[in-house]
Amino acid sequence: MKRCLTACAAVALCVSLSLGAVGCTHMNRTQQGALSGGAVGALAGAGISAIAGGSGTMGALIGGGLGALAGGIYGHEKSR
């Protein structure tokens, strides 16, 4: 059941990311970095958490938050 939920979350994330990529043209580098980092972090967090036997949802939330923070910082530094 956990694998099914993780797979469904990954598919939903990929679809939302591909649809959201269309709107990235009007975003600055900080916003683009935060969006990309959040998406990658959520996917990685859910996957790692599911493999480790934890809650995929909690892993996605923590990974998404940390990824968005790191991506925002990286994007901000690139725009300098």
N, C-alpha and C positions, 0 to 999 in steps of 0.2 A: 504494500500500500504506500509506503514512504517513497519508494522508487517511482511509482506512478505519479504521486503528487509532485515530486521533484522534476520529473520529466515534463509534466504539464506546466509547472512554473517556468521551466527553461523555455519551452515553446512560447508561452505567453510573453516572456521577457524579450525573446528574439523578435516576435511580431511587433511589440510596442516599440522596441528600439529601431526597427526598420521603418516603422511609420513615423516615429519621432525624428528620424534622421532627415526627413524632408524639411522640417522646420528649423534645422540647425543653421541655415544660411544667415539668419538674422541674429544669431547669438554671438556674443564675444567669446574669446578663448577661455575665459574663466568659466562661463556657463557651459560651454561645450565640454570642457574637461570634467566639470562636476557631473554632467549628464552621463558621459561615457564611463567615468569612474564608478558612478553609482550603479550603472547597469552591469558592468563587469564584476564589481564587488558583490552585488546581490547574487549573481549567477554562481560565482566562485564560493561565496559563503554558504549558499544553499547546498551546493554539491559537496563541499567539505563536511558540512554538518550532517548531511544524509549518510555519507560514507562512514563517518565517525559514530553514527548511531544516535545523534542528537536530533533536535527539532530543525527541520529544513527551513521553516518559517523564521525562526529566531536567527538562524545562520544568515538567511537572506537579508533580514533587517539590519543586523550588525555589519555584515559585509557591504551592504549598500550604503550605509551611513559612512563607514570608513572609506569606501571607494569614492564616494562623492566628495568627501573632505580632501582626500589626497588628489583627486582629479582636479578639483577647484584650485588647490594650491599650485599644482603643476601648470594648469592653464594660465593662472595669473602670472606665474614666473615667465612663461613663454611669451606673454604679451608685453613684458617690460622691454 
